[in-house]
Amino acid sequence: MKTISVEIITPEKLVLKDEMESIVIPSYEGELGILPGHTHLLAQIQPGEISLTKNKETKYFAVSGGFAEVHPDKVEIFAETAELGEELNSERAKQALEKAKLQLKGDAKGFGKIKSC
């Protein structure tokens, strides 16, 4: 079966570089299913789960947002954070959730305000 090159990159490291048969990415427009030969695409990733399938085996990565650049033969995923599902730490995930909630509250307070110079 045909494959497509996939890289998942965070500010800290290259998380994954592999060949996959299919990829599903959570975007703000809905889930994107990507197969080899996909048309060029740039998408904003929302926090969620990326699934990568090869030889009937699927790997899952939790991501906290970012961008995906899709080419017919390569997908580059630039994520703020990315962790293999099997390696997730529940305590660290809870802390990240609380931090995100606080950030959302802060963003909501400042939404729509215009600052004068």
N, C-alpha and C positions, 0 to 999 in steps of 0.2 A: 504494500500500500504506500502511496505517496506521503511524504512528510514535509513539514515546514520548520525552519530553524526558529527557535524561541530563545529570547534572552529576557530574564527578569533582573532589573537593575535597581538598587536603592542607593541613596547617597553614601552608604557605608561600604557596599560590596556588590559584586556580581552574584546574585542568589542562585541563578540557574542558567545554564547554556546547554540546550539539548535539541534534538529533532523530535517533533510530535506530529501525530496524525490529525488532531483537532484541538481547538482551544475555545474555551468559553470565558468571556470577560464581562464583569458587571460594569456597565456604563450608565451614564445619566439618561440615556435614551432607551435603556433596556439592556437585556443580555445580548452580547454579540457572539455569534458562533463563527469561528474562523477555520477554514480548511486551506490546504495548499492551493495556490493560484488565486487567492482572494484579491480583490481589487484594492488599490491604495486607499488608506483610511487613517485618519487621526481622530482618536476618541478620548474623552475625559473619563477616567475610571472612578467609580464611586467605591466607597468602602464595601468590601464583600469578599466573595470567594472566586478565585480563578481556578478553572479545572483544565487539566492538560491530559490528553489521552494518547497512549501509544501501546500497540500490541494488546488491546483490550484491558489495559491497566490504566487507572486514572490517578493522577496526583492532584492534591488540592493545596492551594496557597491562600492564606488570608492576607488581604491587602487593605491599606488604609486610605487609598486614593492615589491618583497620579494620572499618567497618560499612556496610551498605547499607540504606537506607530506601526501600521500594517503595510507590508509590501507583499507581492505575490509569492515570494520565496522566504520571507523573514518577518517575524513579529518582535518588536522591541517594546518591552513593558517597563516604563519608568515609574516606580512606585515609591511613595514616602516610606513605607515599610512593607515587607513581605516575609511571611513565615510559612514554612511547610506545615500543613495541618497536623501532622503527627507530632510536630515539635512545639505546638502551642502551649504556653504556660498560662493556666487559668488565672492565677493571681495577677500576672502582668497584664492580661487581657482586661481584667476588671479595673485595674488602675488606668489603663488607656481609655476605657469607656467613660470613667468619671472625668478624666481630663477633657475628653471630647465634648461631654455634656456642658462642662464649664465654658469651654470655648464657644459653643453654640449660643449659650446664654449671653456671653459677651458680644458676639456678632449681632445677635438680635437687638440688643440695646442700641448699637451704633448704626443699624440699618436705616437708611433714608436720611440721615443727618448730613448736612452740608457744612463744612468748616469754612469759615472765611479766612482770608489771608491778612 
